[in-house]
Structures are given as C-alpha cells and as structure tokens.
Amino acid sequence: MLLLRRCHSLTRFGPLNTQRHQVTPAVVSCAVRLWSSSSEDGGSYQRAHGPSWRHGLAGLLAGTGAVLAYGLHHHKAEQQDSSTVQTIEKTSAFPIISQEEVTTHRSLEHGIWVTFKGGVYDITKFVAMHPGGDKILLAAGGALEPFWALYAVHNQEHVLEMLSEYKVGELSAEDVKKQKAIKTSDPYSTDPERHPALHINNLKPFNAEPPPELLSDSFITPSAIFFKRNHLPVPQVDAASYQLHIEGLPGGVLTLSLEELKTRFPKHTITATLQCAGNRRSEMNKVKQVKGLNWGIAAISNATWGGARLRDVLLAAGYSPDVAQRAFHVQFEGLDKDVTGTTYGASIPLNKAVNEEGDVLLAYEMNGQDIPPDHGYPVRAVVPGTVGARNVKWLGKIIVSAEESSSHWQQNDYKGFSPGTDWDTVDFKSAPAIQELPIQSAITVPTDGAVVDRSSEEVTVKGYAWSGGGREVVRVDVSLDGGKTWQVAQMRSSEKGQAPGPSPPPGRAWAWKLWEVTAPLPAEAQELEIVCKAVDNSYNMQPDTVPPIWNLRGVLSNAWHRVKVEIREDDNEI
Amino acid sequence: MLLLRRCHSLTRFGPLNTQRHQVTPAVVSCAVRLWSSSSEDGGSYQRAHGPSWRHGLAGLLAGTGAVLAYGLHHHKAEQQDSSTVQTIEKTSAFPIISQEEVTTHRSLEHGIWVTFKGGVYDITKFVAMHPGGDKILLAAGGALEPFWALYAVHNQEHVLEMLSEYKVGELSAEDVKKQKAIKTSDPYSTDPERHPALHINNLKPFNAEPPPELLSDSFITPSAIFFKRNHLPVPQVDAASYQLHIEGLPGGVLTLSLEELKTRFPKHTITATLQCAGNRRSEMNKVKQVKGLNWGIAAISNATWGGARLRDVLLAAGYSPDVAQRAFHVQFEGLDKDVTGTTYGASIPLNKAVNEEGDVLLAYEMNGQDIPPDHGYPVRAVVPGTVGARNVKWLGKIIVSAEESSSHWQQNDYKGFSPGTDWDTVDFKSAPAIQELPIQSAITVPTDGAVVDRSSEEVTVKGYAWSGGGREVVRVDVSLDGGKTWQVAQMRSSEKGQAPGPSPPPGRAWAWKLWEVTAPLPAEAQELEIVCKAVDNSYNMQPDTVPPIWNLRGVLSNAWHRVKVEIREDDNEI
C-alpha cells in the first residue's frame, strides 16, 4: 500500500502570508491609476465603464480587497467583525468635532473625512492609495462601519494602524450616541453556516474551496463542500414571495413564482461541473503577483442540477427565432446587492440560452435537494460548459438584449490578457468576456510535498479533468518525471467504479472526469515530479507552463499541474 | 524597411531529400509489420481493422508514400498556362540554353535564371528590386508563366520591357516542347496541372502546400495555391452525368444531379479555413520519426465556398428530428478510388450536419468559380471548423447512419495519442476520430534562417491563426526572445486592410485571421527566436513545446511556432 504523509497540507497557504507585503505596491499603483482616471475622466477604465461605475467599484473592491486578504484564513478563528474590533484608543490630544462638521468634508476639494468608532479621520491623502479604489468615497463625511461590515477584509490590525495615522479629532459624544442609535448591522450576519473542511480564501464575501483529496473522492461533489464563490452577502430570499422576471421579449415582462417555475415547465436534470475562472490562480501568483483570490486547485466541483430549461422559459415568454435578429445576449441579474444597491450580473450568448443542446437550466435543485443558500437558493442559472461567473445565483431577472450585461464582472473582469499586459496598459474592451473555459486538469492526490515510502513500491495518482463548451475529456497523460515520459490515466465519468460511461452527445459533455494512475516507483528516483495534462475531443491540450499564460487577473490558469513527492527509503524510517 | 534575405529558401527541401533515405527503412518495416499482421491475423492493427484492410493499405500508401517525393516541386516549373501576355520577340543573337542549364541557376551564388515564353533570363540583379520581394525566387530555375498567372499585375507592357533587359538566351526547342505536359498511362496521368509555387510533399497522390510567405499575402487563398491533400488519383467526373446519392433516411435514397443540387436548394456562401491534421508534422519529425507526409506550416488555407446546405438536402431527403434517436453520424463517400475500388470515406457527427449553425455545405464553388479538380469538382463537403479529412472531395454518396464511417481514415488514422503510445501499443479504438481541430498559429514571415540587417531597425513578423469548432481567434502573442516576453499582434479577418472585422456569431468563426507585428530590433541581440501563440474565444492556447504532444501519426502539431532569425550588423555588409 502507498503511504502518503502530507507534511505540508496544513501549511499550504503559509508562503502566501509572506507575499502579502510584496503585494502592497502593486495594489497602490493600481489604486492611483484608477483614481486618476476617475477624476480626470480620461482613463480607459472610466470610459469603458460609463454609467455603471457602481458595478465597477463594487467589483473592484470585491476583487482587489482580496489581495490584502491573502493568508487570512489562518486567522479566521481570530477574525472578528466590525462590532467586536477593538476601538482605537482615544487620546485627549485631538479636538472634538461635530458630525455636522464632518459632513462638510466629502470632496477632494474640501477634504475627505470619515468617522470610525468615535474618531474622526482626514483620509484625503489616502484615497488614492485605497486598494478598493474610490469606492471609499461612498463613506465620505460619514461612518466607515457599514462599509467595513460589507468588506470584512478591513478587520485587520494593520488597517486600523493605517487609519490611525490620519486621525484629526474625536467625534462629539452627542454624535457618537446618535451613530450608535443607527443600526449598522453586518450584512453578512445572515450568511449560512459552512462546512469546516472548506479552505476559506475570503470570509466576507464568502469564498472557499474543498481540500483537493476530498474533491476526487466522489464524482458528484457533496453540496456542503462544493466550492463557494460569492461576490456579495448571501441574500435572504423568501421562496413563497420569490419572483423571477423575464424581460426583453415580444410578450412583455413575464413574472414567475417559484411554484410556477416548477410546475409550468418540465424539470430537466443535468450533471455539470462548475469552475471559477480563478481556479489555480495561486500558481500564477507564484510567477508574478496577480489580483484576485488565491485559489488552489479546487475552485471546481461537480453536481447534479434540476430545474426548468431556460429555453422553455424564454419560449413561454415570447421568444421566437426572429428575436435573434436583434438580440444576442441573455443577461442575468442576481438578488445579491452591495450597499449601493448594485446587484451581481452577467450575461451569456443568446444562442447558448435558446439552443436545444445548450442545456441551460434555471435550477432549483442541487444534488436532489433545494439549492442551498450559498449556491443560489431558490433559483440559479446553470450554464454548463461556461465559467462559473455566468452561472448567476439568487436569480432575480433575465433580460434578452442586444447588449452584454453592463456589469463590472462582464465588462471589466473575467477576461484574459497577454502576459505582457499590465494594469497600466490593459484595455478591457480588447478581450472577450470569458464564456467557455479551456481544457483543465489537476492532481488531487498526492499533494505537493507528500512523502512516499519506498516500500510501497508504487504510487497512485488521482485527479480531475474537464473542458468547457461541452468538449469531452478524451485522455489524461500523467508523468512521474516532470514531463519526460507519459502514461495514460484510467478515467471514470460516473459514480460507478472505474469503467468509463458512454460518451455524451457531441458538445454536451458537461461533467468532469475523475482519473487515476497507479505506477511503480522508479527504482533510482528520490523525488517524483508528477505532472498531468488533459486532452479534450477537440484535441485541445493544456499549455506546458504558467508564465506564458500569466495574466494580470490570474484567470484561466490551466497549465500542466505539477506536484513534487519525496520518496523516503525504508531505512530512514523511525 | 526590413530587408530579408532568405538564403536558404531554395534549399529548404534539401535536408529532406537526405532524410528520404533514413525514412525508407521505417516505411518498409511498417509495411512488413502490417503485412505480417494481415497474414498472421495476430496484430492489433488487423484486429481493430477487420474486413476493411484495403482501406488500411490505401491509407498507408497515401501517407508514407509521400516521403519519397520530396524535392520534386522544382520540376513542376515546366508547367505552363495559356497566358495572355505577349510573347517576347526572339532574336538569333542569343545562345540556345537547355532547361538543364537553367535549372542550375537557382541561387544568388549561381545566379537566378528564369524562362518565359521560350526566353531565358538572368534576373539575379533584379531580385533586390522586385516590388514583390524575394518571392520572385520561387520561380528560380523554372518558368515565370504560372506565377504571373497568379499575380496578374505582371501582365503589363513595362514589366515585359524590364524583363527583356535581362535576357541571356533562348530555351532549346526540345525543352520548350517538353514543357508541354507529358502524358503517361498511370492512374495519376489525368491529374490536373498544378501551380509550380507549391511545395510538393507527394506527387502521387498529390500533396502540396504553398510557400508560407504567399499564404499570408491574401486573406482568401487563391485556389491555385490552396494546399492540396489528395489520398488517391483525382477522379474524372462528368458534371452532366454526376449524381449524388443520399441514403439512410425515411424517404429512401435521394439522388440529385448537379443541376438539381444547384437549383433545388438555396445557395449559401461561407468563408472557411481548411487545415490538414498533419499540418506542421515536420516539427514532430524533428523530435522523433512519425508516419506521414512531412508537411511544413502551410497545410492550411482559406477560401470562400458556395453550395447547398447539407441540412437542407438532408431535410429534403426525409430527415426529421426523430431520426436523431437512431442515427448519430453522416458518412461521406468520395468518387476517388484506389486500385481495389475502395473509395475515400469519412464521417461527421449528425448534429454538426443538421444544426442550423453547423454551416456544412455541399459546395460546388470555390472562390466564386467551379471547384477545381484538385479540390473536389464538381461537389465536395465543406465542414467548417472540422479537420480537412472530413471535408470529403468528389462527393458521391451521403449516408445517415448509426455508425461512423468504417473507412481507414475514420477508424485507423486521423486520431491523436499520448507521446508514450507507439505502433506496438496503439489501440485505434481508444481515441476519437479527429473532428474539430485545436487552436493553431504559425509564423509565415520571416522564414527560419532569414537574415535581418541591423540597419533596418525593426522586424515585421506575419502569420496566420485559426481554431476549430468555430472558435474565434481573439489574440495572438508574439515573442522575439524565445517566449520570455510577449507582445500582442494586430489581426485582420478580411481582405480589407488591417482593421478587424466584426466578430462572427459565437461558434461560427470559420475563417482564419492573419496577423502582423512590427517591433524594434532588440539592441544587443544577434539572433531572434521569434515565437507565436494564439488564443481562441474559449481561451484555449497552444502548448509550449512539441515533445509532449508528439504522437505516432504526427497529427495535431500545434505547439508554439518558432523561427530563428540572424541579425547581421551593417559592418558585415559587402
């Protein structure tokens, strides 16, 4: 038997802690650029962004805020939300300032003042350095607490230390009392309980992935450990009063209750893998810092989804082929909102939505049960073969449109760029929004740094493989010597043992395949560099290395996956 | 301006000639193996292959026989066409020169001689002045007529006047006579005349590709230099008696004449790139010997095709959606036959054939004219986004079936395998027939080994990029330093200058994009390793290197393309 000792599995995120400080300059420079483009209205970001700047800011904050959060999950136990963060110690050296006075400082011209826990801060000079961009201006003249409650990344000591440098006064006792009277409840306080096995990449909004070795244990990922990627607080949706609005079709607006969605349309079931665009971003981070959550290899999972076909609902709402002459996209709006009321949004091509073989669902079931709150209760879009970001959760509105979603996440995020493109040169309009994802695979067992006993004589390697656009994985090659020689893995495409199932119809292979190889330990080797690469039925293959596919957002990280394993001789055994 | 001297262009096939002798044993050994497996009925090849062994031998011959034909292309220069250009007046002042003598003048070192209408011209000194650059060298040692026929700009009086200044002799009467085609009785004797610019990889059956630098000259490849990949002799088809049979549908057999195909169904036109599965095979051969024609980078071309939609014809023949419950493939049979009477055959998935967005044509026009004999006159299948091998030429029969084509080319060829799979272990049943091809790109200018003058200060790199399955190429990255740093190329997707056209509908980007980068020469570099890699809108990228995608048939060769260019310092100039 193979004995694997996973020495580093518990410190897997350790090195990232040390990276945190290297990150700051890049973040600051980005913030400066953003600020200048917003204020001068001359930057491409601002131009590209137009009227929906709120989306942009929300997304940026959700995205870039994360940079500061690397490695935070170790402190998760210590993590506190705003209500319990220690108050900065007051000193009598500061003047007393009224809320009325604070309120007059809401512009760069008159200065940007904010309050926090009874202190008054002039953050005018900090605005340009704020990693979350000028969203900080939303708090100008008022209290920080409600915003920090939304983006819990701020709840760290060094953030408080930074803030203390800008202190200019104490808020009058009377105004402090008034502030307390106003509810500043934590918008994440109603987020659901989560499974403790999850590796948390960000707590608020919640982003977490399962341990890789659990992932490859089951063809269908249990919902509790299915990777979770929220952009905003989980909305509290009452199923009884839930309404789904379908707009942009000749029949006018169609509104459906959950009951109507379930009863008016046949229920379809598909097994589909969802993957975050940022899956395996941590490997890009090792090449050069990128902006985004530091996902490992498990921002991907596979579930069975049940629901109405989007095609059927669109037909009921008045869709006919001539609509396709003027409309090219189907936009989704979530019910999850930021403090400004901006909802999460994304869109998919109309032909994916209406094609009989597109298999897009308005899903109300996940793995045979109501969709859990973290995955979009009561209804989410499931767009098989398409990047997770377009599988909009807590679905509130569907709009058939000539245009893509104007949301930040469609326009200015989730796009791929050349390794030579940086935040100073990037033009988000130059790249298409990610829809179908490229061929992907990774090794779940053994983990990097594991130790194999020589006496075990062989090593078993396991992993997953998947490709976007319904392209079926047809082969996984595994190497034990860093890619010099290769063997073909056994694959399975169901829960039923190792036998491969029959191929799905062409272009409709929505589910991953799990794979496995058991091979003799090479006689002389003291270390194995295990590598995997997958091939889909368009014979697309994974690129060899990370640097040539590196991009500033760290998306689409699909190079060969590599883990190093030490072979320990028996006589080294204790 | 960049001055490129392609010192080696004329000897490009030289090394391959020397390889020929190395190749022969491999071919023999393979044939022996095949034979023994046929006779002993013990080989896996035979088992997989069963009753259709004739296909196997035919395919093998078509594939490996090619290796023997390297370098023949120079003799093609004897082909002539009936140009409208006036004959230059002969004078007796010039010596009589044999074709043999002309043929020895094919380099700057030995002089560049060409023939035109019986005259012999030494154009060595003109080469540097040629407005079309060193493409003129393609005619070196042979006749100008076929090239001038392709580029009608030459058909002007002043061009003839210029040429007359370089006259050095008269071609011998005997050689003038020989230039007129020699008829033989072999099955290829009725093969059409071909353009002498083509690099011939195999003469019988005819397999040839254009020079790369011509390929990127025009968005639409002229039919004369469109790559040609025949598996058998070109059949002589009489358009008046031509019949297309459609079988396997409830309505029984439908038979259509060419006239009926043209008049009963609306004519559709698409621009689609076709690529041979073996394009760029020569790069795999450099890693380890593979079996197949040694294609360079130009077994790919782009044309406009006109014809009836296969969908429309199948509907007329009785196709309805319930047929899809029992039939999954559409088989094509060509009218080209081997000596045993076996026809070329292949199949495509039924959903590609009947989908409104599949755009499969029964084409009778290529670039606005009747399809030329080499490309399938009078009717061929054009299956856009799909490997060339399924675009069956000289189409005789269409069969809607539960099974794929049983032909050698569908079952035991045109499939991809792991680099670790060899001829002893290969199981052709284990891999799917290639249909959609993966992302591809290559550098057409400069060619490998070109020399750039330091004084030119910059280098212009050109190439093509394409992906299968209708996936649009969204970016091409170019590196001058072997892949360390990258810049983004300008792309064009039409004949109209450099501006990119609007994107085609999702999944229907059938045509390639041509791309170009002009970059400063790096100050210190003495050599450039130019690399390109493309990205499609599923964000699939080309793999970095050849060895990990090497496979025994040398198909699917789509690693980054690399060319080395020498930078010559000015003081080295003569």
Chai-1 contact restraints between the chains, C-beta under 6 A:
chainA,res_idxA,chainB,res_idxB,connection_type,confidence,min_distance_angstrom,max_distance_angstrom,comment,restraint_id
A,P349,B,P506,contact,1.0,0.0,6.0,A-B,restraint_1
A,N351,B,P506,contact,1.0,0.0,6.0,A-B,restraint_2
A,G416,B,Y539,contact,1.0,0.0,6.0,A-B,restraint_3
A,S418,B,D477,contact,1.0,0.0,6.0,A-B,restraint_4
A,S418,B,W486,contact,1.0,0.0,6.0,A-B,restraint_5
A,S418,B,V488,contact,1.0,0.0,6.0,A-B,restraint_6
A,P419,B,W486,contact,1.0,0.0,6.0,A-B,restraint_7
A,G420,B,W486,contact,1.0,0.0,6.0,A-B,restraint_8
A,G420,B,Q487,contact,1.0,0.0,6.0,A-B,restraint_9
A,P432,B,V474,contact,1.0,0.0,6.0,A-B,restraint_10
A,P432,B,N537,contact,1.0,0.0,6.0,A-B,restraint_11
A,E436,B,S538,contact,1.0,0.0,6.0,A-B,restraint_12
A,P438,B,S538,contact,1.0,0.0,6.0,A-B,restraint_13
A,P438,B,Y539,contact,1.0,0.0,6.0,A-B,restraint_14
A,P438,B,N540,contact,1.0,0.0,6.0,A-B,restraint_15
A,G468,B,S538,contact,1.0,0.0,6.0,A-B,restraint_16
A,G469,B,S538,contact,1.0,0.0,6.0,A-B,restraint_17
A,V474,B,P432,contact,1.0,0.0,6.0,A-B,restraint_18
A,D477,B,S418,contact,1.0,0.0,6.0,A-B,restraint_19
A,G483,B,P548,contact,1.0,0.0,6.0,A-B,restraint_20
A,W486,B,S418,contact,1.0,0.0,6.0,A-B,restraint_21
A,W486,B,P419,contact,1.0,0.0,6.0,A-B,restraint_22
A,W486,B,G420,contact,1.0,0.0,6.0,A-B,restraint_23
A,Q487,B,G420,contact,1.0,0.0,6.0,A-B,restraint_24
A,V488,B,S418,contact,1.0,0.0,6.0,A-B,restraint_25
A,P506,B,P349,contact,1.0,0.0,6.0,A-B,restraint_26
A,P506,B,N351,contact,1.0,0.0,6.0,A-B,restraint_27
A,N537,B,P432,contact,1.0,0.0,6.0,A-B,restraint_28
A,S538,B,E436,contact,1.0,0.0,6.0,A-B,restraint_29
A,S538,B,P438,contact,1.0,0.0,6.0,A-B,restraint_30
A,S538,B,G468,contact,1.0,0.0,6.0,A-B,restraint_31
A,S538,B,G469,contact,1.0,0.0,6.0,A-B,restraint_32
A,Y539,B,G416,contact,1.0,0.0,6.0,A-B,restraint_33
A,Y539,B,P438,contact,1.0,0.0,6.0,A-B,restraint_34
A,Y539,B,L556,contact,1.0,0.0,6.0,A-B,restraint_35
A,N540,B,P438,contact,1.0,0.0,6.0,A-B,restraint_36
A,N540,B,N540,contact,1.0,0.0,6.0,A-B,restraint_37
A,M541,B,P543,contact,1.0,0.0,6.0,A-B,restraint_38
A,M541,B,I549,contact,1.0,0.0,6.0,A-B,restraint_39
A,P543,B,M541,contact,1.0,0.0,6.0,A-B,restraint_40
A,P543,B,P543,contact,1.0,0.0,6.0,A-B,restraint_41
A,P543,B,D544,contact,1.0,0.0,6.0,A-B,restraint_42
A,D544,B,P543,contact,1.0,0.0,6.0,A-B,restraint_43
A,D544,B,D544,contact,1.0,0.0,6.0,A-B,restraint_44
A,D544,B,T545,contact,1.0,0.0,6.0,A-B,restraint_45
A,T545,B,D544,contact,1.0,0.0,6.0,A-B,restraint_46
A,P548,B,G483,contact,1.0,0.0,6.0,A-B,restraint_47
A,I549,B,M541,contact,1.0,0.0,6.0,A-B,restraint_48
A,L556,B,Y539,contact,1.0,0.0,6.0,A-B,restraint_49
